[in-house]
Amino acid sequence: MVLALAHIRHYGHPFWYAQVLGIYHVNVIYTGEGNADFLPHRLEFLWVQWYKLEDQPETNQLACISFLPSSDDHSFGFLDPDDIL
């Protein structure tokens, strides 16, 4: 569960939901402008499958969610572990 971006909230719902499929890290060397050194930096990320909200629930009910179809371009994505609630 992560906080929904304010400009993309569905039904006024404050959260997005996903299932973690994998936990990964890579060692990245940034070679662009402003690089002070060429040392590797560890970058951690999660591979997730996103849920979608079903119809808006009645007041005081839990949200109903289901997976996005795997054919949808937005069904899978990556998250920073620090963004998870």
One Martini backbone bead per residue (centre of mass of N, CA, C, O) as a GRO file, in nm:
protein
   85
    1MET     BB    1   0.097   0.037   0.023
    2VAL     BB    2   0.028   0.363  -0.111
    3LEU     BB    3   0.028   0.677  -0.181
    4ALA     BB    4  -0.160   0.873  -0.359
    5LEU     BB    5  -0.173   1.079  -0.596
    6ALA     BB    6  -0.349   1.367  -0.594
    7HIS     BB    7  -0.404   1.369  -0.929
    8ILE     BB    8  -0.480   1.019  -0.910
    9ARG     BB    9  -0.746   0.976  -0.761
   10HIS     BB   10  -0.968   0.723  -0.685
   11TYR     BB   11  -1.257   0.811  -0.543
   12GLY     BB   12  -1.073   0.956  -0.322
   13HIS     BB   13  -0.850   0.756  -0.274
   14PRO     BB   14  -0.540   0.743  -0.078
   15PHE     BB   15  -0.469   0.456  -0.219
   16TRP     BB   16  -0.243   0.206  -0.327
   17TYR     BB   17  -0.220  -0.131  -0.464
   18ALA     BB   18   0.015  -0.413  -0.408
   19GLN     BB   19   0.216  -0.682  -0.521
   20VAL     BB   20   0.497  -0.842  -0.432
   21LEU     BB   21   0.737  -1.009  -0.653
   22GLY     BB   22   1.011  -0.838  -0.585
   23ILE     BB   23   1.349  -0.805  -0.448
   24TYR     BB   24   1.592  -0.549  -0.524
   25HIS     BB   25   1.937  -0.487  -0.641
   26VAL     BB   26   2.173  -0.230  -0.746
   27ASN     BB   27   2.473  -0.120  -0.901
   28VAL     BB   28   2.534   0.225  -0.951
   29ILE     BB   29   2.675   0.432  -1.217
   30TYR     BB   30   2.709   0.765  -1.247
   31THR     BB   31   2.784   0.962  -1.566
   32GLY     BB   32   2.680   1.233  -1.537
   33GLU     BB   33   2.612   1.528  -1.454
   34GLY     BB   34   2.773   1.593  -1.142
   35ASN     BB   35   2.987   1.388  -1.106
   36ALA     BB   36   3.219   1.300  -0.844
   37ASP     BB   37   3.212   0.986  -0.909
   38PHE     BB   38   3.272   0.616  -0.988
   39LEU     BB   39   3.087   0.495  -0.773
   40PRO     BB   40   2.895   0.269  -0.641
   41HIS     BB   41   2.532   0.249  -0.592
   42ARG     BB   42   2.277   0.149  -0.404
   43LEU     BB   43   1.966   0.010  -0.544
   44GLU     BB   44   1.637  -0.016  -0.433
   45PHE     BB   45   1.362  -0.245  -0.535
   46LEU     BB   46   1.028  -0.311  -0.651
   47TRP     BB   47   0.823  -0.563  -0.782
   48VAL     BB   48   0.488  -0.507  -0.913
   49GLN     BB   49   0.135  -0.566  -0.876
   50TRP     BB   50  -0.148  -0.410  -0.957
   51TYR     BB   51  -0.431  -0.275  -0.833
   52LYS     BB   52  -0.781  -0.227  -0.852
   53LEU     BB   53  -1.057  -0.042  -0.816
   54GLU     BB   54  -1.357  -0.077  -0.753
   55ASP     BB   55  -1.626   0.012  -0.669
   56GLN     BB   56  -1.747   0.221  -0.461
   57PRO     BB   57  -1.786   0.206  -0.145
   58GLU     BB   58  -1.943   0.219   0.114
   59THR     BB   59  -1.972   0.340   0.397
   60ASN     BB   60  -1.759   0.173   0.609
   61GLN     BB   61  -1.591   0.017   0.384
   62LEU     BB   62  -1.402  -0.176   0.220
   63ALA     BB   63  -1.206  -0.202  -0.034
   64CYS     BB   64  -1.230  -0.312  -0.366
   65ILE     BB   65  -1.006  -0.547  -0.523
   66SER     BB   66  -0.803  -0.599  -0.826
   67PHE     BB   67  -0.639  -0.706  -1.075
   68LEU     BB   68  -0.485  -0.620  -1.333
   69PRO     BB   69  -0.445  -0.688  -1.635
   70SER     BB   70  -0.161  -0.819  -1.785
   71SER     BB   71  -0.213  -0.648  -2.060
   72ASP     BB   72  -0.164  -0.406  -1.911
   73ASP     BB   73   0.070  -0.147  -1.899
   74HIS     BB   74   0.005  -0.100  -1.560
   75SER     BB   75   0.037  -0.382  -1.390
   76PHE     BB   76   0.346  -0.316  -1.376
   77GLY     BB   77   0.616  -0.230  -1.138
   78PHE     BB   78   0.803   0.016  -0.954
   79LEU     BB   79   0.948   0.054  -0.617
   80ASP     BB   80   1.014   0.226  -0.341
   81PRO     BB   81   1.049   0.112  -0.023
   82ASP     BB   82   0.997   0.403   0.114
   83ASP     BB   83   0.678   0.422   0.004
   84ILE     BB   84   0.583   0.223   0.203
   85LEU     BB   85   0.326   0.156   0.460
   0.00000   0.00000   0.00000
